[in-house]
Amino acid sequence: MKYPFNRAQFQRFSTNPWTVFACVLIGGLLGWSAPEFSKNLSVVGLVYVGLLKMIVMPFMVAAVIFSLQKLFRDGGAGKILGRVMLVFATFSVAAALIAALCTLLIQPGGHMSLASKAAMGRIVGASGDSSNTLVAMHRAEELPKALRLQDVLDSLIPSNIFASLANGETLKTLVFSLLFGFAVGQLPGRIAESTGQILETVYHACQVLTRWVNLPVALVLICMTASQIAETGLEPLSAMMGFVVAFLAVSLVLLALSVLLISWRSARSFAQVLDALRETFTLGVATNNSATCMPAMVDGLVERLNFARSRVELLVPLSVSLLRAGAIAYFVCGALFIAAIYNRELSAMEVGLVVLVSVLSGFASAGMAGILTISLIGTACNYLGLPFEAAFILFVAVDPICAMARTAVTVIGSCAAVAVVCAKPDPFSPVPTDTLHQPGTLPT
């Protein structure tokens, strides 16, 4: 399809990190200077994220089923499962340990000024009687139930796959896709080939739709940031500045390590990896939804870094759903921040407990977003005997900023995990210039 402008150059400009930073800054200034007008811009973000969610489910189903079918045909399904489990567990624990180390070094909340504590008191007091806050507190008190075996199984097994698709239940849809993919892998070659062609068509159609939807991403960033600042104002950010700075620092460390790991596995330079994953990063910051980044993740790893398509298309949905590196780091930072506010000295064993509970909470957070993700900080606090309810509204107030970093770490960390599981690509092979295959052929 021909465009009236150079679409590739425009997309590169809109996903450039400096463009993203400028759009967030412009949106913040707009939300601060014209809050009433900016509140109306939230509809732009809702429509944008809704369009991406519309694409994600069919993309994930087609990619997982087709990839499993190809793995069975090539005889590589059994070899990869053990490696996936080991890599995901290692990445989760590493993210928690790095977050704990960085947070203990920065010590957010340990030297908070009286003005910041007063601001926290005003925010909590102003919100204490609101029904929304009371509902959120009630949810936080019920958190231990989320880790029961029965509830975990209920969140995994879809009783009605069509209802799961309609409700956007990513984890249940992923389980169905895996089981269905295993079944398709057992079909005769003639039937399986026709099924693969249908799934390939769905897969590439979703990629094209994603590129269309992502064209106005710069404008969407401005609108979303403006509406968020208009809703929360700057006072919560000032009161929670220590926590925000600490979590952003942790996120930068995790992002840098992930890019270095991908650079090593792909035999590409640090700059080349950044360029390949710029769309993934931008989507994570813009949408705060890791599932919507899956098409961009596949495109960056396969088309730009030359990892095997059959492995990437299977592992990207798995990593996005199960490897929640950003959420795990967030839980660790939040629990240690609350401990510092209450002047609680934590022993090495207690810090280890925070790490372990945060890793488990990360797996439990699959499919969660917003308030539900924040409330899981209370799980680690409960084990330490720390009150989380009073600080809950403060985390809600600054979550628009933290969610951007949290999602970016999750998607880039998932790309790093996929790169470790996949075989190293040929460093001398040319990067494909055409992302669409010829009709009737299968991606390699």
N, C-alpha and C positions, 0 to 999 in steps of 0.2 A: 504493500500500500504506500502511495506517495503522499507526503505531507506538504502543506504550503510553506513549511519552514524546515530547517534541519533538526529533525526530532532528536537524533543522537546527541548533537551538541547541546541542545536545550536540556536534555535529560542529564547530561554530565554536569552542566552548570547548576541545575536545581538540586542535585545530590552531592555537590561539592561541600565538604565540611564547613568551609567559610561561609557558603551560602546558607547552610543550616543554622550556623551561629548567628548570622545577620538576621535571618527570619525570626528566630527566637527572641533576639534583642528588640527588633521592631515590634513584634507582637506584645512583648512585655511592656514596652513604652506606651503602646496603644491602649492596653488594658489598664495601665495605671492612670493615664491622662483622660481617657474617655470610658470609664467603667460601664456606664449604662448602655452605651452603644456596643461595647465589646461583648457584653453578655449575650447579645443576640447573635454573635458570630459562632456560638457553640454548635449551631445547626450544621455548619459547614463540616466540622469534625465528625459529627454524628453520621452525616451522609457519606463522607469519605470512608470512615471505618466500616460502615455498613456495606458499602460496595466491595471492599476488600474481603470482608467476611463472607460475602456471597460467593466469591471465587474460591476461597480457601478449601471448603469441604470437598467439592468435586475434584479439585487439584490433588488433595491429599489422598483421597480414595483411589484415584487413577494411578498416582505415582507409586503408592505402596503395593497395590495388587499387581501392577505390571512388573515392578521390580522383583517381587517375590517369585512371580512366574518365571522371570528370566534367570533368577538365581537357581531355582530348581532345575531349569533346563540345562544350565551350565554346571550344575553340581556343586554350588558354593554356599548353599543356605546354612548347612550345619556348621561349617567352619567359622562363620562370622559371628554367631550368637554369643559364644563365650567371650570373644574379644569385645563385643559391644557392652556386655554387662560389666566387665572389668574396667573399661575406659570410662563409662558413665559413673561408676562408683568412685573411681580415682579422681575424676574431675570435680565431683560434688564435694568430696572431703577436702580437696585442695582449695577450692573456692572458699569454703568455710574457714580453713586455717589461715589463709591469706587475709581474709576479712577480719578475723580476730586479731591477728598480729598488727595490721595497719591501724585498727581502731584503738588497740591498747597503746600504740605509739602516739597517736594523735590525741587521745583522751578527750573526745567531745563530751561536754557536760561536766567535766571535772573542775573546770575553772570558769563556770558560768557567772556572769555579772549579775548584780542585784536587779538591774533594769530588765535583763532578759528573763529572769525568774518572775518578775512582776508582770511582764507581758504574757508569759505562759499562764499565770494565774488569771489574768483578765480573759484570755481566750477560753480557758477551761470553764471559768465561771459563767461567761456569756453563753456557752453552749450547753451547760449542764442541764437546763430545763427543756431543751429541744427534743422533740420526739425522735428525730432522726438519730441524734446522738444516743438516746436511750436504747433505740433498736440496735445500734452498732455495739453498745456495751453488752447488750443481751447476747448478741452473737459471739462476742469475745469470750463470755463466760462459758459458752457451750463448746469451745474449741477442743477440749480433750476427746470428745466424741468423734471428731473427724479422723482420729488415728485408730479407731477400732477396726478389727478385721472385717466385720460385717459391712461397715460403711465404706471401707476401701473397696471391697468386692462390688458393692452397689454402684460405686463410681466408675468401675471398670467394665462391667458386663451390661450391654444394652439389651433391655427386654424388647425394645422396638427400635430397629435401626432407623426407620423413617422419622420417628419422633426425635431421635438423637441428632439426625441431620438437620431437622427443622429447628431444634433448640440450640444448635451450635455446640453440642457437647463433643469437644475434640477428642478427649481420651476414649470415650465409648466408641466413637467412630473409628479411631485408630485400632482398637481391639478388633472390631468387626472386619476392618480392612486386612489386618494381619491374618485372621482366621480364614477369611475368604481367599486371600492370596495363597495361603497354604493349600486350600482346596483346589484352586485353579491350577496350581503347580502339578497336581496329580492328573489333570485332564489329558486326553490324547492330543498329540501334536497338532492335528488339523483344527480341532475345536479351540485349543489354546491360542493358536496363531490368530484366528479371527477375533478372539477376545482381546488379544494384545493390540491389534490394529485399532479397535474401538477405543480402548483406554489411551492409546497414544494420541488419538484425535482430541479426546477430552483434555488431556494433559497440555498439549500445545495451544489449544483454544484458550485455556485458562491463563497461560503465559501471555498471550496476546492481549487478553482483557486486562491483565495486571499492568502491562506497559501503558495502555490507554488511560487507566485510572490514575497512574502515577505521574502523568504529565503536569497536573497543577499542584504538585506536592509542596512547592515553596509557598504558594498562597494559603494552602491548608495549614502549614506550620504557623504562619502569622495569625490566622484566625483562631486556631486552637490555643496557642499561647496567650493571646489577648483575652479570650473568654475565661481561661483558668485564672489569670492574674486578677481579672475583674471580679471573680467570685471570691477569692481568698484574700486579696490585698497583699501588702508587703510586710505587715506586722508579724504574721506567723513565720515568714521566712527569716526575719530578723531574730526572732526568739529561738528558732531552731537552726540558726546558721551553723553552729558547731557540728550538729549531726549531718546537715546537708553537705558541708565541706568534707567531713570524714567519709561519707558514703561515696561522694563524687571521686575522692582520692582513691578509695578502694576500687571503684569502677574503672578508673584510668589504669590502675595497675593490672587488673584482670584483663582489660581490653588489650593492653600492650603485650602481655604474656601470651594471650590467645593469637594475636597477629604474628608474633615471633614464632609460635609453634606451627602455624599454618605456613609461614615463610620457609621454615625448615623442611616440612613435609612436602611442600610443592616445589621446592628448589627455585622459588621466585624471591625477588628482593622484598624488603619491608614495604617499599613504596608501591610495588606492583600488587601486593596483597591488599593494601589499603585501597587502591584504585578498583580492584576486583570486587571488594565488599562494600563500596561506598553506598550503593543503592540499598543493600541490606541494613547498614547502619542508619541511613536516613529514614527508612521505613520504620525501624524500631523506635527511633526518637519521635517520629511524627505520629505513629498510631498507638504506641504503648501496648501493642498486641503482637506477640511473637509469632502467632500462627499466620498472620497476614504477611510475614516476611519470607515464608517458605519458598514461593516461586523465585524471589530474588536470590535466596541462598543457593538454590539449585543452579540458577543461571551463573552466579559468580564462581561456584566451585567447579562446575562442569565446563562451561563455555570459556571461562577466563583462566582457570587454574588447572584444567585438564584432568581432574579426578574422574574416575570411572562413573559413568552415568548410572549404571544399574545399582551400584552401591549407594551413591549419593541420593538417588530418588527414594530409596528405602530408608536410609539413615536420617535424613533431614526431618521427616515427620516424627520419627522415634525420638530424636534428640530434643526437638522443640517441646514435645509432650512430657518427656521424662527427665531431661537434664535441665534443671531450673537453677543455673549457676547464679543469675542475677538475684533471684528471690532468696536463695540460700545466704548470699552475702548480705542482703538487706536484713534478714532475720538476725544474723549475728551482730551486725552494727547496731540495730535497734535495741536488742537485749542488753548489750554492753553499755549503750548510751543511757538507758534507764537505770542500770546499776550505778553508773557514775553520778546521775542526778541525785539518787538517794544515798550517795556516799557509801556504797556497798563495796567492800574490798572482796574481790573474787579470788579464790585459790585456783591453782592450775587444774585441779579436778573439776571445779565448777565451770571454768572456761571450756574444758573438754566436754562437759555436759551440754553447754550451750552449742558447741559445734555439732555434737551428735544429734541433738533435738532439732537444730536448724536444718541439717541434712534430711532428716525424716520429714520435717515440715515442708521442705522443698519438693519432695516427691508428692506429698499430699496437696500441694498448691497447684498441681496440674489442672489447667482449665480455669483457675481462679484469676480474678483481676480486681483492682480497686480496693474497696473496703475489706473484702474477704482476704486478700493477700496481706494487707496491713494487720488484720486481726490475728494472724498466725504468729506474730511476734509474741503475743500473749502466752503461747505454748511454752516457750523457753522461760519467760518470766515466771510462770506458774511453778516450774520446777525449781526456780531459785527463790521462791517466796517473795517475789517483787510485785507490787501493784502496777498493773498495766492500764487499768481503766481510766485513770486521771490523765494519762499522757496520750490516750488514743486519739483525741480530737486534734492534738498537735501534729501527729503523724499524718492525719487526714489532710490537714491544711497545707503541708508541704509535699504531699504525694505527687502532684503534677510534675514537679521537678525530679523527684526520686524515681518515678515510674519511667521516665525517659532513659535514665542511666540503667535502671534495673532491666528493662527490655533489651537495651543495646548489649549489655553483658550477656544476657541469655542467648541472643541470636548469634553473636560473634563467638561466644564460648561453644555453642553448639556446632558452628562451622569448624572450630578447632578440633572438637571431638570427632566429627566426621572425617576430618583430614587424617587423624591418627588411626582410625579404624581402617580407612581405605588404603590400598597400596599406593606407594609413591608414584606419581605420574612421570612420564619421560620428560626430563627438563629440556630436551632439544626438539620435542614435538611442537609443531605450529599450533597456535590458538585458533580454533574454528571461527570463521567469520559469519557463518550462517547458522542460526540457532534452530531452524526448522529442517527436518529430514524430508527426503523425497517420499512421495506417497507410496505406501506399501512396504516401506523398509522399517526396520527396528533400530532404535538408538543403541549405540555401542558404548 
